[in-house]
Amino acid sequence: MDAKEKRKLIDEHFKEYNDICNQIEEQRCKWTEINNKLYGIKPINYSGMPSGCGGGSEDKVIEFLERLDDIEKDIGVLRKERKQKKEEHLKEINCLENLVSRRIIREIYLNRHKVEDLMKLMNYNRSSVFRLKNIAIDEFANLILEWTNSDKKELENMVK
């Protein structure tokens, strides 16, 4: 298995976690957009308005507040899912023997840092980070393959 296939395998392994993180970000953007609309509501200009006309501004405020509340609930559910998935992945990452590899996989795949961030965090130069990243990816991909093969063997034994 070449390096590209190993990266693809790991990306697939963290796909669900990344999807949850992306959904949280989408919900945050929606929340910000609605919150900006809420505070961007202009006061009603009563001059020249016929009497008895309410303008509907209160309805908009209530609607925006309800939508904000719904989004906050969705974000809460997604955060719980993310936490659970992150704990599962941390257990898997801790199976790596090399501490540096553990840290790199954690930072890249769970904390979603880039190589530039790792350079600062670990105080290494760019080429060292890339070299260590490749080593970590190899080690973790091999673990995933081990788990996959052992799962297949267990299924075969159960069928027999």
PyRosetta script that sets phi, psi and omega in degrees:
from pyrosetta import init, pose_from_sequence

init()
pose = pose_from_sequence("MDAKEKRKLIDEHFKEYNDICNQIEEQRCKWTEINNKLYGIKPINYSGMPSGCGGGSEDKVIEFLERLDDIEKDIGVLRKERKQKKEEHLKEINCLENLVSRRIIREIYLNRHKVEDLMKLMNYNRSSVFRLKNIAIDEFANLILEWTNSDKKELENMVK")
pose.set_psi(1, 126.0)
pose.set_omega(1, -178.8)
pose.set_phi(2, -85.0)
pose.set_psi(2, 174.7)
pose.set_omega(2, -173.9)
pose.set_phi(3, -61.6)
pose.set_psi(3, -37.8)
pose.set_omega(3, -179.5)
pose.set_phi(4, -64.5)
pose.set_psi(4, -42.0)
pose.set_omega(4, 179.1)
pose.set_phi(5, -67.1)
pose.set_psi(5, -36.6)
pose.set_omega(5, 178.6)
pose.set_phi(6, -66.1)
pose.set_psi(6, -42.4)
pose.set_omega(6, 177.2)
pose.set_phi(7, -62.9)
pose.set_psi(7, -39.8)
pose.set_omega(7, 178.4)
pose.set_phi(8, -64.1)
pose.set_psi(8, -40.3)
pose.set_omega(8, 178.0)
pose.set_phi(9, -61.3)
pose.set_psi(9, -44.7)
pose.set_omega(9, -179.8)
pose.set_phi(10, -68.9)
pose.set_psi(10, -41.7)
pose.set_omega(10, 177.1)
pose.set_phi(11, -58.3)
pose.set_psi(11, -41.1)
pose.set_omega(11, 178.2)
pose.set_phi(12, -65.5)
pose.set_psi(12, -37.4)
pose.set_omega(12, -179.8)
pose.set_phi(13, -63.2)
pose.set_psi(13, -37.4)
pose.set_omega(13, -178.3)
pose.set_phi(14, -97.1)
pose.set_psi(14, 10.5)
pose.set_omega(14, -175.0)
pose.set_phi(15, -58.6)
pose.set_psi(15, -46.8)
pose.set_omega(15, -177.9)
pose.set_phi(16, -63.8)
pose.set_psi(16, -42.7)
pose.set_omega(16, 178.5)
pose.set_phi(17, -61.8)
pose.set_psi(17, -45.6)
pose.set_omega(17, 179.4)
pose.set_phi(18, -63.9)
pose.set_psi(18, -37.4)
pose.set_omega(18, 178.5)
pose.set_phi(19, -62.9)
pose.set_psi(19, -42.3)
pose.set_omega(19, 178.1)
pose.set_phi(20, -63.1)
pose.set_psi(20, -44.5)
pose.set_omega(20, 178.5)
pose.set_phi(21, -60.4)
pose.set_psi(21, -41.9)
pose.set_omega(21, 178.8)
pose.set_phi(22, -65.1)
pose.set_psi(22, -39.5)
pose.set_omega(22, 178.4)
pose.set_phi(23, -63.9)
pose.set_psi(23, -39.4)
pose.set_omega(23, 177.6)
pose.set_phi(24, -62.1)
pose.set_psi(24, -43.6)
pose.set_omega(24, 179.9)
pose.set_phi(25, -63.8)
pose.set_psi(25, -40.4)
pose.set_omega(25, 177.4)
pose.set_phi(26, -61.8)
pose.set_psi(26, -43.3)
pose.set_omega(26, 179.7)
pose.set_phi(27, -65.8)
pose.set_psi(27, -37.9)
pose.set_omega(27, 177.1)
pose.set_phi(28, -62.0)
pose.set_psi(28, -41.2)
pose.set_omega(28, 178.7)
pose.set_phi(29, -63.6)
pose.set_psi(29, -43.1)
pose.set_omega(29, 177.1)
pose.set_phi(30, -60.8)
pose.set_psi(30, -44.0)
pose.set_omega(30, -179.3)
pose.set_phi(31, -60.3)
pose.set_psi(31, -45.4)
pose.set_omega(31, -179.8)
pose.set_phi(32, -62.8)
pose.set_psi(32, -43.1)
pose.set_omega(32, -179.9)
pose.set_phi(33, -61.8)
pose.set_psi(33, -46.6)
pose.set_omega(33, -179.5)
pose.set_phi(34, -67.6)
pose.set_psi(34, -40.8)
pose.set_omega(34, 179.2)
pose.set_phi(35, -61.8)
pose.set_psi(35, -40.2)
pose.set_omega(35, 177.5)
pose.set_phi(36, -65.7)
pose.set_psi(36, -38.4)
pose.set_omega(36, 176.8)
pose.set_phi(37, -65.0)
pose.set_psi(37, -40.5)
pose.set_omega(37, -178.9)
pose.set_phi(38, -60.4)
pose.set_psi(38, -48.6)
pose.set_omega(38, -178.6)
pose.set_phi(39, -81.5)
pose.set_psi(39, -6.2)
pose.set_omega(39, 176.6)
pose.set_phi(40, -93.2)
pose.set_psi(40, -0.7)
pose.set_omega(40, 178.9)
pose.set_phi(41, -66.3)
pose.set_psi(41, 126.8)
pose.set_omega(41, -178.1)
pose.set_phi(42, -86.7)
pose.set_psi(42, 148.3)
pose.set_omega(42, 178.0)
pose.set_phi(43, -63.2)
pose.set_psi(43, 154.5)
pose.set_omega(43, -179.0)
pose.set_phi(44, -73.9)
pose.set_psi(44, 132.1)
pose.set_omega(44, 176.1)
pose.set_phi(45, -90.7)
pose.set_psi(45, 108.6)
pose.set_omega(45, -175.7)
pose.set_phi(46, -82.9)
pose.set_psi(46, -10.8)
pose.set_omega(46, -178.5)
pose.set_phi(47, -71.0)
pose.set_psi(47, 129.6)
pose.set_omega(47, 177.3)
pose.set_phi(48, 80.4)
pose.set_psi(48, 0.8)
pose.set_omega(48, 178.7)
pose.set_phi(49, -87.1)
pose.set_psi(49, 140.9)
pose.set_omega(49, 176.4)
pose.set_phi(50, -65.4)
pose.set_psi(50, 151.0)
pose.set_omega(50, -179.0)
pose.set_phi(51, -67.4)
pose.set_psi(51, 147.8)
pose.set_omega(51, 178.1)
pose.set_phi(52, 86.7)
pose.set_psi(52, -1.6)
pose.set_omega(52, 179.8)
pose.set_phi(53, -95.6)
pose.set_psi(53, 117.1)
pose.set_omega(53, -175.5)
pose.set_phi(54, -85.3)
pose.set_psi(54, -21.4)
pose.set_omega(54, 178.0)
pose.set_phi(55, 86.4)
pose.set_psi(55, -22.1)
pose.set_omega(55, 176.2)
pose.set_phi(56, 77.5)
pose.set_psi(56, 9.7)
pose.set_omega(56, -178.5)
pose.set_phi(57, -65.7)
pose.set_psi(57, -38.1)
pose.set_omega(57, 178.9)
pose.set_phi(58, -63.3)
pose.set_psi(58, -37.6)
pose.set_omega(58, 178.5)
pose.set_phi(59, -63.4)
pose.set_psi(59, -39.8)
pose.set_omega(59, 179.2)
pose.set_phi(60, -64.9)
pose.set_psi(60, -42.2)
pose.set_omega(60, -179.9)
pose.set_phi(61, -61.1)
pose.set_psi(61, -46.7)
pose.set_omega(61, 179.8)
pose.set_phi(62, -62.5)
pose.set_psi(62, -43.2)
pose.set_omega(62, 179.2)
pose.set_phi(63, -61.7)
pose.set_psi(63, -45.9)
pose.set_omega(63, 179.2)
pose.set_phi(64, -62.7)
pose.set_psi(64, -42.0)
pose.set_omega(64, 179.7)
pose.set_phi(65, -64.2)
pose.set_psi(65, -39.8)
pose.set_omega(65, 177.7)
pose.set_phi(66, -65.1)
pose.set_psi(66, -41.2)
pose.set_omega(66, 178.5)
pose.set_phi(67, -65.5)
pose.set_psi(67, -40.0)
pose.set_omega(67, 176.9)
pose.set_phi(68, -61.5)
pose.set_psi(68, -42.3)
pose.set_omega(68, 179.5)
pose.set_phi(69, -63.2)
pose.set_psi(69, -42.6)
pose.set_omega(69, 178.4)
pose.set_phi(70, -62.4)
pose.set_psi(70, -42.9)
pose.set_omega(70, -179.7)
pose.set_phi(71, -65.4)
pose.set_psi(71, -40.9)
pose.set_omega(71, 178.7)
pose.set_phi(72, -62.0)
pose.set_psi(72, -38.4)
pose.set_omega(72, 176.8)
pose.set_phi(73, -64.9)
pose.set_psi(73, -43.3)
pose.set_omega(73, 178.3)
pose.set_phi(74, -61.1)
pose.set_psi(74, -42.9)
pose.set_omega(74, 179.3)
pose.set_phi(75, -62.6)
pose.set_psi(75, -40.3)
pose.set_omega(75, 178.5)
pose.set_phi(76, -60.7)
pose.set_psi(76, -43.6)
pose.set_omega(76, 178.6)
pose.set_phi(77, -64.2)
pose.set_psi(77, -44.4)
pose.set_omega(77, -179.8)
pose.set_phi(78, -64.3)
pose.set_psi(78, -37.6)
pose.set_omega(78, 178.6)
pose.set_phi(79, -64.4)
pose.set_psi(79, -38.3)
pose.set_omega(79, 176.8)
pose.set_phi(80, -63.7)
pose.set_psi(80, -43.8)
pose.set_omega(80, 178.4)
pose.set_phi(81, -62.2)
pose.set_psi(81, -43.3)
pose.set_omega(81, 180.0)
pose.set_phi(82, -62.4)
pose.set_psi(82, -42.8)
pose.set_omega(82, -179.6)
pose.set_phi(83, -61.7)
pose.set_psi(83, -45.0)
pose.set_omega(83, 179.8)
pose.set_phi(84, -62.2)
pose.set_psi(84, -46.0)
pose.set_omega(84, -179.6)
pose.set_phi(85, -65.2)
pose.set_psi(85, -38.6)
pose.set_omega(85, 180.0)
pose.set_phi(86, -64.3)
pose.set_psi(86, -40.9)
pose.set_omega(86, 177.9)
pose.set_phi(87, -62.7)
pose.set_psi(87, -40.2)
pose.set_omega(87, 177.1)
pose.set_phi(88, -61.2)
pose.set_psi(88, -46.7)
pose.set_omega(88, -178.8)
pose.set_phi(89, -66.8)
pose.set_psi(89, -35.4)
pose.set_omega(89, 178.0)
pose.set_phi(90, -62.5)
pose.set_psi(90, -39.7)
pose.set_omega(90, 177.0)
pose.set_phi(91, -61.9)
pose.set_psi(91, -40.6)
pose.set_omega(91, 179.1)
pose.set_phi(92, -66.6)
pose.set_psi(92, -44.6)
pose.set_omega(92, -178.7)
pose.set_phi(93, -63.6)
pose.set_psi(93, -35.7)
pose.set_omega(93, 179.7)
pose.set_phi(94, -67.3)
pose.set_psi(94, -9.4)
pose.set_omega(94, 174.5)
pose.set_phi(95, -74.8)
pose.set_psi(95, -16.7)
pose.set_omega(95, 176.2)
pose.set_phi(96, -68.3)
pose.set_psi(96, 137.4)
pose.set_omega(96, -179.2)
pose.set_phi(97, -78.2)
pose.set_psi(97, -37.9)
pose.set_omega(97, -176.1)
pose.set_phi(98, -78.0)
pose.set_psi(98, 120.9)
pose.set_omega(98, -178.3)
pose.set_phi(99, -64.5)
pose.set_psi(99, -37.4)
pose.set_omega(99, 179.3)
pose.set_phi(100, -65.7)
pose.set_psi(100, -41.0)
pose.set_omega(100, 178.0)
pose.set_phi(101, -63.1)
pose.set_psi(101, -40.7)
pose.set_omega(101, 176.7)
pose.set_phi(102, -57.2)
pose.set_psi(102, -49.1)
pose.set_omega(102, -177.0)
pose.set_phi(103, -62.9)
pose.set_psi(103, -43.2)
pose.set_omega(103, -178.3)
pose.set_phi(104, -64.5)
pose.set_psi(104, -46.4)
pose.set_omega(104, 179.3)
pose.set_phi(105, -62.1)
pose.set_psi(105, -42.9)
pose.set_omega(105, 178.3)
pose.set_phi(106, -59.7)
pose.set_psi(106, -49.0)
pose.set_omega(106, -176.1)
pose.set_phi(107, -66.4)
pose.set_psi(107, -40.3)
pose.set_omega(107, -176.9)
pose.set_phi(108, -76.2)
pose.set_psi(108, -47.9)
pose.set_omega(108, -169.7)
pose.set_phi(109, -95.0)
pose.set_psi(109, -27.8)
pose.set_omega(109, 179.6)
pose.set_phi(110, -99.8)
pose.set_psi(110, -41.9)
pose.set_omega(110, -179.3)
pose.set_phi(111, -93.0)
pose.set_psi(111, -4.8)
pose.set_omega(111, 173.3)
pose.set_phi(112, 58.5)
pose.set_psi(112, 42.8)
pose.set_omega(112, 177.0)
pose.set_phi(113, -90.6)
pose.set_psi(113, 154.9)
pose.set_omega(113, 176.9)
pose.set_phi(114, -97.2)
pose.set_psi(114, 172.7)
pose.set_omega(114, -179.4)
pose.set_phi(115, -58.3)
pose.set_psi(115, -39.1)
pose.set_omega(115, 179.7)
pose.set_phi(116, -61.1)
pose.set_psi(116, -38.4)
pose.set_omega(116, 177.5)
pose.set_phi(117, -66.1)
pose.set_psi(117, -41.1)
pose.set_omega(117, 179.4)
pose.set_phi(118, -64.3)
pose.set_psi(118, -35.6)
pose.set_omega(118, 178.0)
pose.set_phi(119, -58.2)
pose.set_psi(119, -43.1)
pose.set_omega(119, -179.5)
pose.set_phi(120, -73.3)
pose.set_psi(120, -44.6)
pose.set_omega(120, -178.0)
pose.set_phi(121, -63.0)
pose.set_psi(121, -41.0)
pose.set_omega(121, -173.6)
pose.set_phi(122, -98.4)
pose.set_psi(122, -8.8)
pose.set_omega(122, -179.6)
pose.set_phi(123, 60.0)
pose.set_psi(123, 45.3)
pose.set_omega(123, 176.2)
pose.set_phi(124, -118.2)
pose.set_psi(124, 161.3)
pose.set_omega(124, 175.1)
pose.set_phi(125, -82.7)
pose.set_psi(125, 170.0)
pose.set_omega(125, -173.0)
pose.set_phi(126, -59.2)
pose.set_psi(126, -46.3)
pose.set_omega(126, -176.8)
pose.set_phi(127, -66.0)
pose.set_psi(127, -35.8)
pose.set_omega(127, 177.7)
pose.set_phi(128, -65.8)
pose.set_psi(128, -41.3)
pose.set_omega(128, 179.5)
pose.set_phi(129, -64.1)
pose.set_psi(129, -43.5)
pose.set_omega(129, 178.7)
pose.set_phi(130, -63.3)
pose.set_psi(130, -41.6)
pose.set_omega(130, 178.8)
pose.set_phi(131, -62.5)
pose.set_psi(131, -47.5)
pose.set_omega(131, 179.6)
pose.set_phi(132, -65.8)
pose.set_psi(132, -35.3)
pose.set_omega(132, 178.2)
pose.set_phi(133, -64.0)
pose.set_psi(133, -43.2)
pose.set_omega(133, 179.0)
pose.set_phi(134, -63.8)
pose.set_psi(134, -39.5)
pose.set_omega(134, 177.4)
pose.set_phi(135, -63.5)
pose.set_psi(135, -45.7)
pose.set_omega(135, -179.3)
pose.set_phi(136, -62.5)
pose.set_psi(136, -42.3)
pose.set_omega(136, 179.3)
pose.set_phi(137, -63.4)
pose.set_psi(137, -43.0)
pose.set_omega(137, 177.3)
pose.set_phi(138, -58.8)
pose.set_psi(138, -48.8)
pose.set_omega(138, -177.7)
pose.set_phi(139, -62.6)
pose.set_psi(139, -44.7)
pose.set_omega(139, -177.1)
pose.set_phi(140, -70.9)
pose.set_psi(140, -38.7)
pose.set_omega(140, 177.3)
pose.set_phi(141, -62.0)
pose.set_psi(141, -39.9)
pose.set_omega(141, 177.5)
pose.set_phi(142, -63.1)
pose.set_psi(142, -38.7)
pose.set_omega(142, 175.9)
pose.set_phi(143, -62.9)
pose.set_psi(143, -44.7)
pose.set_omega(143, -179.9)
pose.set_phi(144, -60.7)
pose.set_psi(144, -43.2)
pose.set_omega(144, 178.9)
pose.set_phi(145, -63.4)
pose.set_psi(145, -39.5)
pose.set_omega(145, 176.4)
pose.set_phi(146, -59.4)
pose.set_psi(146, -47.9)
pose.set_omega(146, -179.6)
pose.set_phi(147, -62.2)
pose.set_psi(147, -41.3)
pose.set_omega(147, -179.7)
pose.set_phi(148, -63.6)
pose.set_psi(148, -45.1)
pose.set_omega(148, -179.7)
pose.set_phi(149, -66.0)
pose.set_psi(149, -39.6)
pose.set_omega(149, 179.3)
pose.set_phi(150, -67.7)
pose.set_psi(150, -34.4)
pose.set_omega(150, 176.3)
pose.set_phi(151, -65.0)
pose.set_psi(151, -40.3)
pose.set_omega(151, 178.7)
pose.set_phi(152, -63.8)
pose.set_psi(152, -42.1)
pose.set_omega(152, 179.7)
pose.set_phi(153, -64.0)
pose.set_psi(153, -40.2)
pose.set_omega(153, 178.2)
pose.set_phi(154, -62.7)
pose.set_psi(154, -42.0)
pose.set_omega(154, 177.8)
pose.set_phi(155, -63.5)
pose.set_psi(155, -41.8)
pose.set_omega(155, 179.5)
pose.set_phi(156, -63.5)
pose.set_psi(156, -40.4)
pose.set_omega(156, 179.0)
pose.set_phi(157, -66.2)
pose.set_psi(157, -35.8)
pose.set_omega(157, 179.9)
pose.set_phi(158, -69.1)
pose.set_psi(158, -35.5)
pose.set_omega(158, -179.3)
pose.set_phi(159, -69.9)
pose.set_psi(159, -35.1)
pose.set_omega(159, -179.0)
pose.set_phi(160, -70.8)
pose.dump_pdb("model.pdb")
